[in-house]
């Protein structure tokens, strides 16, 4: 009716409840409002984390990270991190230009938070945790690990971390589609998922025992997995399927057995020959750790810049006035820097550091502003 006659809804009143909260308690109260106020639709625990800083960071990285095949001919293409349920379908950018949106974010390159947690647990070689359920894997295992790591070293979560997880997703999807094509697969469709993630974790464990890791960068760069890797994992899956047959023959309920750490311990003991060509697709642990440190340093610098450039012109104006009144006039160099920041001009790393020192000095002398909440100043 509205499409035919837009004026038909002009007299409609929609009641709304507005809750105003202080910024410092919003992070804790907003999820609770979502949890207790929504009685019409089922709310999963993972849905309540949509506004976490980690979730926002992964979303931001996904929107700013082009896949290597992007070029002028095909345009910018990216992986879409779905921070909230059905976000891919309801994204405002899709509403504005559906063709352009789907060119950038194909549905096959969508990853939601629960699957993201599954792939991280796969990288960490925890297949028995993945076997519980998507929600349990996310809430009981992945989320606590993120919280602990975030509190200790938030720079661990960076572009490299995101790319590595996407590479694991590419690997999982490829193996999941290839395993059923093997002659030995038979009628094992009901255990295709465990065959996939257990076999991948087994490969990771085999490489780990040789002081190596799978080269996720190679998968990210190619957005595909080499046949050698697929063949190796398929051979592992065949051996694993034979193990499953033996377990079932003993009357064990296999779906429950997959959730037991004993199952994973047994799988790690299975003997599978390593393809000599696998060395081309692995990197040493020391090389991996060095690359990880580079990614963390890049993230730290990026966060330093973002923490400053996102401050509003009103903040810089208030800082200047406060500084002059309470400490003294800004130096010519300081004044120029503040004006650049206020005008949202481009700032280099050295300028960012000087602005951070200026803000820290003002803060220590009593300067207060709501935009300082959550702002990290000390290196």
DAKA-V481489 format. One line per field, one symbol per residue. phi: phi as a letter, one per 30 degrees, with the letter a starting at -180 (. if undefined). psi: psi as a letter, one per 30 degrees, with the letter a starting at -180 (. if undefined). burial: + if it has 16 or more other C-alpha atoms within 10 Angstrom, else -. A space follows every 50 residues. Layout:
BEGIN
phi = ???
psi = ???
burial = ???
END
This chain:
BEGIN
phi = .dddbeddcdcdccdbccccbdedcddcddeddddcdccdcdcdedddce cddddddddddddccddeddaddcidbbccdcdcdidddceeddddaddd ddddbdedccbcdddeddddddddibddddddaeddddddbdeeddeddd dcadddcbdddddddddddddedddeddedddeddhccedcdddeddddd dddedddddcibbddddddddchacddddddddddddddddddeeddddd iddddddedcddddddddddcbdddeddedcbbddddddddddddddddd dddedddcddddedddddddddeddcckeddedddddddddddiddbcdd deddddddddddddcjdbaddddidccdd
psi = eeeeifffgfgkkjkkkkkkkkeffeeeeeeeeeeffjfekkjlefffgf gleeeeeeeeeefgjklefkafefakklkjjjelkgeefgkeeeeeieee efeeikffhkkleeeeeeeeeeeghhefeefdleeeeeefeeeeeeeeee feifffjaeeeeeeeeeeeeeeeeeefeeffkefebhgefgeeeeeeeee eeeeeeeefggllkjfeeeeefhlkleeeeeeeeeeeeeeeeeeeeeefg gkjeeeeffkfeeeeeeffkjkkkkfffffgllleeeeeeeeeeeeeeee eeeeeefeffkleeeeeeeeeeeeefelkkleeeeeeeeeeeghlkklee eeeeeeeeeeeeefggkkkfffkfkkek.
burial = ------------------------------+---+----------+++++ +--++-+++-+++-+++--------+++++++++---+------------ +--++----++++++++++++++-++++++++-++++++-+++--+---- ---+++++++++++++++++++++++--++----+------+++++++++ +++++++----+++++++++--+-+---+++++++++++++-++------ ------++++--++--++---+--------+++++--+---+--++-+++ --+++-+++-+-+--+--++-++----------+--++++++----+--- +++-++-+++-+----+---------+--
END
